Every structure is written in C-alpha cells, then in structure tokens.
Amino acid sequence: MNVLLGVGMLGTVSGFLGTFLAYLWPLRSGAATSDLLRGSAGEPLSLDALAINEGIVARNDLGKILIVRRPNDEFIGLQATCTHLGCTVAWNQDSEQVECPCHGARYNMIGEVLRGPAKLPLDRVEIIVDEAGLRGRPLS
C-alpha cells in the first residue's frame, strides 16, 4: 500500500515539475526561427502578400508583428500584442488605426495610444524587404 502511495506521489510531483520547467523553458516553434516574417501557414511573406493599406499579423523571433503596407510602398511594423492584457491587435483599414478586439484600445500608425484602456504604446518594428521576403527587426 505504501509503495502504491509513493508511486502516485512521485507521478504527481514529476507532473508538476515538468509543467513548471516547460513554462520556464518553452520549446521554440520551427515556424519562426529568424527575422524572416511568416504568415499563418508558415510561409515567408513576400512583398506581394499585402495590398496597399492592408495589414496582416505575421510571426518571427520577435513574436507577433503587425505589418501595414502604405500607399507609397512603405511598410509599418508594430508588435501585435496589446499592452493592456496581451490580446492580438488588428489593422482597421477604414479608420487607419490599430485596434484591440478585446477591450477596444486603439493605437495610431506609430503605436501611440489613442484610446485606452491600454496605457503603453506598441513597440515599433523595422520592416525590411529583400529577396527572401519581408523581415522584421527591432527598431534601433
């Protein structure tokens, strides 16, 4: 009986320990292992992936990045995680604002808060176009 209780306790403790370690050191996904931006299917994003004034959320090593293509073929990049509670933001073509669908926060094109509840701006990301596709790097 004691052996059975000991095995049960060992299984419980190892389950909690495994979960704790997985939280501290998450496995990296093979979908985003560079600054190359990838779409939802894991494909590298090309220049033609976005129409004028269209926005898309892509991923790379920085996490989720919102990319907006402007009429002059300029690309704007922002971290796509709302600074309020971490929801994924989206581009609204009509208002030309970045919006959080969870609690209604709004940001302008450079990530500044226009309307709360978010208080901090979105971090900007440099978008680079090269032959491999679109790349996102921290704005220096």
DOTIDO-509367 format. One record per residue (C-alpha): residue in three letters; residue number from 1; x negated, y negated, z negated. Coordinates in pm, whole numbers, plus 32768, in hexadecimal, padded with zeros to 4 digits. Each point is the difference from the previous one (the first is absolute). Layout:
<nodes>
(ALA, NUM, (X, Y, Z))
...
</nodes>
This chain:
<nodes>
(MET, 1, (8000, 8000, 8000))
(ASN, 2, (7EE5, 7F0D, 7FA8))
(VAL, 3, (7F53, 804E, 8149))
(LEU, 4, (813C, 7FAB, 80BF))
(LEU, 5, (8024, 7EB3, 7F49))
(GLY, 6, (7E90, 7FB3, 803D))
(VAL, 7, (801F, 8043, 8176))
(GLY, 8, (8138, 7F26, 8011))
(MET, 9, (7F52, 7EE6, 7F48))
(LEU, 10, (7ECB, 801C, 80E0))
(GLY, 11, (80DC, 7FEE, 8138))
(THR, 12, (80B4, 7ECB, 7F7D))
(VAL, 13, (7EBE, 7F49, 7FA3))
(SER, 14, (7F58, 8054, 814B))
(GLY, 15, (8134, 7F84, 80BC))
(PHE, 16, (7FF5, 7EB1, 7F4E))
(LEU, 17, (7E86, 7FE7, 802A))
(GLY, 18, (8019, 804B, 8174))
(THR, 19, (810B, 7EF6, 8030))
(PHE, 20, (7F34, 7F03, 7F3B))
(LEU, 21, (7EC5, 8042, 80CD))
(ALA, 22, (80C2, 7FED, 8148))
(TYR, 23, (8081, 7EAB, 7F93))
(LEU, 24, (7EA1, 7F83, 7FB4))
(TRP, 25, (7F60, 808D, 813D))
(PRO, 26, (8105, 801A, 8115))
(LEU, 27, (7FA6, 80BC, 813C))
(ARG, 28, (7FC9, 7F23, 812D))
(SER, 29, (80E9, 8034, 8123))
(GLY, 30, (7F58, 8051, 814B))
(ALA, 31, (80EF, 7F0B, 80A9))
(ALA, 32, (7F40, 7ECA, 7F96))
(THR, 33, (7E8B, 8023, 7FC8))
(SER, 34, (7F7B, 7EC1, 809C))
(ASP, 35, (805D, 7E9A, 804C))
(LEU, 36, (80B5, 807A, 813A))
(LEU, 37, (8174, 7FBB, 7FD8))
(ARG, 38, (80E6, 8127, 8035))
(GLY, 39, (8176, 8012, 803A))
(SER, 40, (80FD, 80DC, 7F50))
(ALA, 41, (7FA3, 8131, 80D3))
(GLY, 42, (7E8B, 7FD0, 7FB7))
(GLU, 43, (7FAE, 7F7B, 815A))
(PRO, 44, (7F0B, 7EDA, 801F))
(LEU, 45, (80B7, 7EBC, 804B))
(SER, 46, (7FA8, 7F5D, 814A))
(LEU, 47, (802B, 7E9A, 8072))
(ASP, 48, (813E, 8065, 80B6))
(ALA, 49, (80A1, 809C, 7ECB))
(LEU, 50, (809E, 7EB3, 7FA5))
(ALA, 51, (80D5, 7F16, 80CF))
(ILE, 52, (7FE8, 7E88, 7FCF))
(ASN, 53, (808B, 7F95, 7EAA))
(GLU, 54, (8026, 816C, 7F97))
(GLY, 55, (7F82, 8087, 7EB4))
(ILE, 56, (7FA1, 8161, 7F9B))
(VAL, 57, (7F7B, 80A3, 7EC5))
(ALA, 58, (7ECC, 80D4, 803F))
(ARG, 59, (7F00, 80AC, 7F21))
(ASN, 60, (7E8A, 800A, 7FD6))
(ASP, 61, (7F0C, 8010, 7EDD))
(LEU, 62, (808F, 7EBC, 7F73))
(GLY, 63, (8157, 80A1, 7FE3))
(LYS, 64, (813D, 7F82, 80A8))
(ILE, 65, (7FC3, 7ED5, 80E3))
(LEU, 66, (810C, 7F29, 80A4))
(ILE, 67, (7F90, 7F90, 8159))
(VAL, 68, (80B7, 7EF0, 80C0))
(ARG, 69, (7FB0, 7FA4, 8168))
(ARG, 70, (802E, 7E8E, 8042))
(PRO, 71, (8051, 7F60, 8153))
(ASN, 72, (7E94, 7F98, 803C))
(ASP, 73, (7F91, 816E, 7FD5))
(GLU, 74, (7F81, 7FB0, 7EA5))
(PHE, 75, (8032, 8118, 7F04))
(ILE, 76, (8058, 7FB2, 7E96))
(GLY, 77, (7FB8, 8106, 7EF9))
(LEU, 78, (8084, 8010, 7E9B))
(GLN, 79, (8001, 8109, 7EF3))
(ALA, 80, (815B, 809A, 8023))
(THR, 81, (8038, 803E, 7E8D))
(CYS, 82, (80DE, 7F03, 7F4F))
(THR, 83, (7F51, 7F62, 7ED7))
(HIS, 84, (813E, 8014, 7F30))
(LEU, 85, (8036, 8177, 7FD4))
(GLY, 86, (7F42, 80A0, 8120))
(CYS, 87, (810D, 8036, 8109))
(THR, 88, (7F96, 7FFE, 816D))
(VAL, 89, (8049, 7EB2, 80A5))
(ALA, 90, (8079, 7FCF, 8167))
(TRP, 91, (7FF0, 7EF2, 810A))
(ASN, 92, (8144, 7F4A, 8055))
(GLN, 93, (7FEB, 7F81, 8168))
(ASP, 94, (812B, 7F19, 7FDC))
(SER, 95, (7F88, 7F3F, 7ECF))
(GLU, 96, (7E8C, 8039, 804E))
(GLN, 97, (7FC8, 8060, 7E96))
(VAL, 98, (7F83, 8130, 7F49))
(GLU, 99, (8116, 8092, 7F28))
(CYS, 100, (800E, 80FC, 7EE7))
(PRO, 101, (8136, 80DB, 8024))
(CYS, 102, (8005, 8061, 7E8E))
(HIS, 103, (8030, 7EB6, 7F49))
(GLY, 104, (8006, 7EF7, 8112))
(ALA, 105, (7EA7, 7F62, 7FDE))
(ARG, 106, (7F97, 7F3D, 8136))
(TYR, 107, (7EA7, 7F9F, 8079))
(ASN, 108, (7F86, 7F22, 811B))
(MET, 109, (7F10, 8063, 8118))
(ILE, 110, (7ECD, 7FDC, 7F24))
(GLY, 111, (8092, 80BF, 7EDB))
(GLU, 112, (8067, 7EDC, 7F21))
(VAL, 113, (8138, 8035, 7F2D))
(LEU, 114, (812D, 7F42, 8084))
(ARG, 115, (8101, 809C, 7F18))
(GLY, 116, (7FDE, 80DD, 7ECD))
(PRO, 117, (8010, 80D5, 7F39))
(ALA, 118, (7E98, 8037, 807A))
(LYS, 119, (7F0D, 7F04, 7F6F))
(LEU, 120, (7EBB, 8067, 80AB))
(PRO, 121, (7FB5, 7FE5, 8175))
(LEU, 122, (7FBC, 8125, 80E6))
(ASP, 123, (7E90, 8038, 804D))
(ARG, 124, (7F99, 7FA9, 8162))
(VAL, 125, (7F56, 80FD, 80E2))
(GLU, 126, (7F27, 7FB5, 812D))
(ILE, 127, (8082, 80B1, 8138))
(ILE, 128, (7EF9, 8055, 8104))
(VAL, 129, (804B, 807C, 815F))
(ASP, 130, (7F02, 80EA, 80A1))
(GLU, 131, (7FFD, 8120, 80F9))
(ALA, 132, (805E, 80FF, 7EF3))
(GLY, 133, (8134, 7F3B, 7F96))
(LEU, 134, (8061, 7F0B, 7EF1))
(ARG, 135, (7F2B, 7FF2, 7EC7))
(GLY, 136, (804F, 7F64, 7EAF))
(ARG, 137, (7EF0, 7F7D, 7F1A))
(PRO, 138, (8007, 7F2F, 7EC2))
(LEU, 139, (8001, 7E8F, 8050))
(SER, 140, (7EAB, 7F78, 7FA3))
</nodes>
